[in-house]
Amino acid sequence: MDELRVVPTADGTSTLYSERFNATYHSVNGALTESMHVFIKSGFEAVLHDKKALEVLEVGMGTCLNAALTAWDAPKFGVKVHYTGIELLPPTLEVLNSTGYQTVLEPECAELWVKIVAAPAGHPVPVSPWFTALKLYVDFISWIPNQRYDLIYFDAFAPDDQPEMWNLESFRKLFDALGPNGALVTYSAKGMVKRNLRCAGFSVERLQGPPAKRHMVRAWKTPDH
């Protein structure tokens, strides 16, 4: 059993702290700020181009904040998103509601967050005309992808807290699950993360990180792969 508690972050939004992993789900320097910078601006908006539909995979769905922000952003660009979120230890509805996201997010985004949180796992649920969520409560290590994705949000706990998620085998699995010109984004820019991504076949970019973090990573599956 993973004991979770709510902790405040620097931008006024909260996150969850996991006793099991001794780690927070989002940055204490700003949960919303980190999600917007790493996953929305550097991930979702970076891969759109002229696409009208996007398959997105999140590894470490956690609080559902990244999913809600993606659902909120999708209609602005006229893109329909099919979103698959993997989570081994999903927080309870009571714990998720205690984050206060339903009141601190923009009203439309908060409404989407509430719908995503309430969606049952195991089958696709239309959350809006632009966004369908498939929540999978499975172990990523044993999970076998059965489709191709355009974008992967890799939001596992940090490499020091959950090293098995960041190894070469995990990144090879994700590389194979991406379609041509697909991308993976993550908040960690540790040397071993970049090395394992490159060994798995990715072309790796080091980007400016969110507040209090120098760098983050975006990794591409280029056409020659």
ABEGO torsion letter per residue (X at the ends): XBBBBBBBBAAGBBBBBBAAAGBBABBAAEAAAAAAAAAAAABAAAAAEABABBBBBBBGAEAGAAAAAAAAAAAAAGBBBBBBBBBABBBBAAAAAAAGAAAABBAAAAAAAAAAAABBBGBBBBABAABBBBBBBBBAAABBBABBBABBBBABBBAAABAAAABAAAAAAAAAABBBGBBBBBABABAAAAAAAAAAGBBBBBBBBBBGBABBBBBBBBAAX
